[in-house]
Amino acid sequence: MKQETILKSCLIAAAMVSLVLSITIYFGAGDDTNGRLNGIYVGTWVPSILALGALLLVGRKNDA
């Protein structure tokens, strides 16, 4: 398997896990406002993980 494919798979998996964790925390908090805010905070990791992945993949293509 290519290293680029492994990197893409890991990044997508990390983003999906973050999304599921965010939803679980948000709805598991019930009426607790701080718990819901924690779920929203974890949800902001998804675009950050994907942006990091895009940055890493562009950097790899420029090196080649």
One Martini backbone bead per residue (centre of mass of N, CA, C, O) as a GRO file, in nm:
protein
   64
    1MET     BB    1   0.098   0.035   0.020
    2LYS     BB    2   0.072   0.352   0.009
    3GLN     BB    3   0.144   0.626   0.195
    4GLU     BB    4  -0.087   0.809   0.096
    5THR     BB    5  -0.319   0.612   0.157
    6ILE     BB    6  -0.267   0.587   0.459
    7LEU     BB    7  -0.298   0.885   0.528
    8LYS     BB    8  -0.586   0.921   0.427
    9SER     BB    9  -0.716   0.701   0.603
   10CYS     BB   10  -0.636   0.823   0.880
   11LEU     BB   11  -0.774   1.099   0.846
   12ILE     BB   12  -1.061   0.999   0.799
   13ALA     BB   13  -1.083   0.837   1.060
   14ALA     BB   14  -1.030   1.074   1.255
   15ALA     BB   15  -1.272   1.244   1.162
   16MET     BB   16  -1.493   1.034   1.224
   17VAL     BB   17  -1.433   0.999   1.524
   18SER     BB   18  -1.479   1.295   1.598
   19LEU     BB   19  -1.773   1.309   1.509
   20VAL     BB   20  -1.886   1.084   1.690
   21LEU     BB   21  -1.785   1.203   1.956
   22SER     BB   22  -1.938   1.469   1.937
   23ILE     BB   23  -2.224   1.352   1.926
   24THR     BB   24  -2.206   1.194   2.191
   25ILE     BB   25  -2.148   1.434   2.378
   26TYR     BB   26  -2.384   1.619   2.306
   27PHE     BB   27  -2.625   1.406   2.360
   28GLY     BB   28  -2.510   1.302   2.647
   29ALA     BB   29  -2.548   1.578   2.818
   30GLY     BB   30  -2.818   1.700   2.775
   31ASP     BB   31  -2.864   1.989   2.984
   32ASP     BB   32  -2.561   2.034   2.968
   33THR     BB   33  -2.382   2.296   2.856
   34ASN     BB   34  -2.084   2.205   2.882
   35GLY     BB   35  -2.118   1.938   2.730
   36ARG     BB   36  -2.207   2.064   2.462
   37LEU     BB   37  -1.953   2.235   2.421
   38ASN     BB   38  -1.764   1.993   2.402
   39GLY     BB   39  -1.892   1.879   2.144
   40ILE     BB   40  -1.830   2.126   1.968
   41TYR     BB   41  -1.525   2.125   2.006
   42VAL     BB   42  -1.478   1.845   1.881
   43GLY     BB   43  -1.610   1.924   1.603
   44THR     BB   44  -1.366   2.123   1.521
   45TRP     BB   45  -1.159   1.896   1.445
   46VAL     BB   46  -1.238   1.804   1.164
   47PRO     BB   47  -1.130   2.042   0.985
   48SER     BB   48  -0.846   2.030   1.105
   49ILE     BB   49  -0.768   1.748   1.010
   50LEU     BB   50  -0.822   1.799   0.705
   51ALA     BB   51  -0.624   2.036   0.675
   52LEU     BB   52  -0.372   1.884   0.756
   53GLY     BB   53  -0.391   1.677   0.529
   54ALA     BB   54  -0.371   1.876   0.294
   55LEU     BB   55  -0.095   1.988   0.374
   56LEU     BB   56   0.062   1.718   0.361
   57LEU     BB   57  -0.010   1.642   0.065
   58VAL     BB   58   0.109   1.893  -0.072
   59GLY     BB   59   0.397   1.858   0.038
   60ARG     BB   60   0.448   1.583  -0.104
   61LYS     BB   61   0.408   1.682  -0.404
   62ASN     BB   62   0.643   1.899  -0.396
   63ASP     BB   63   0.880   1.689  -0.341
   64ALA     BB   64   0.848   1.513  -0.620
   0.00000   0.00000   0.00000
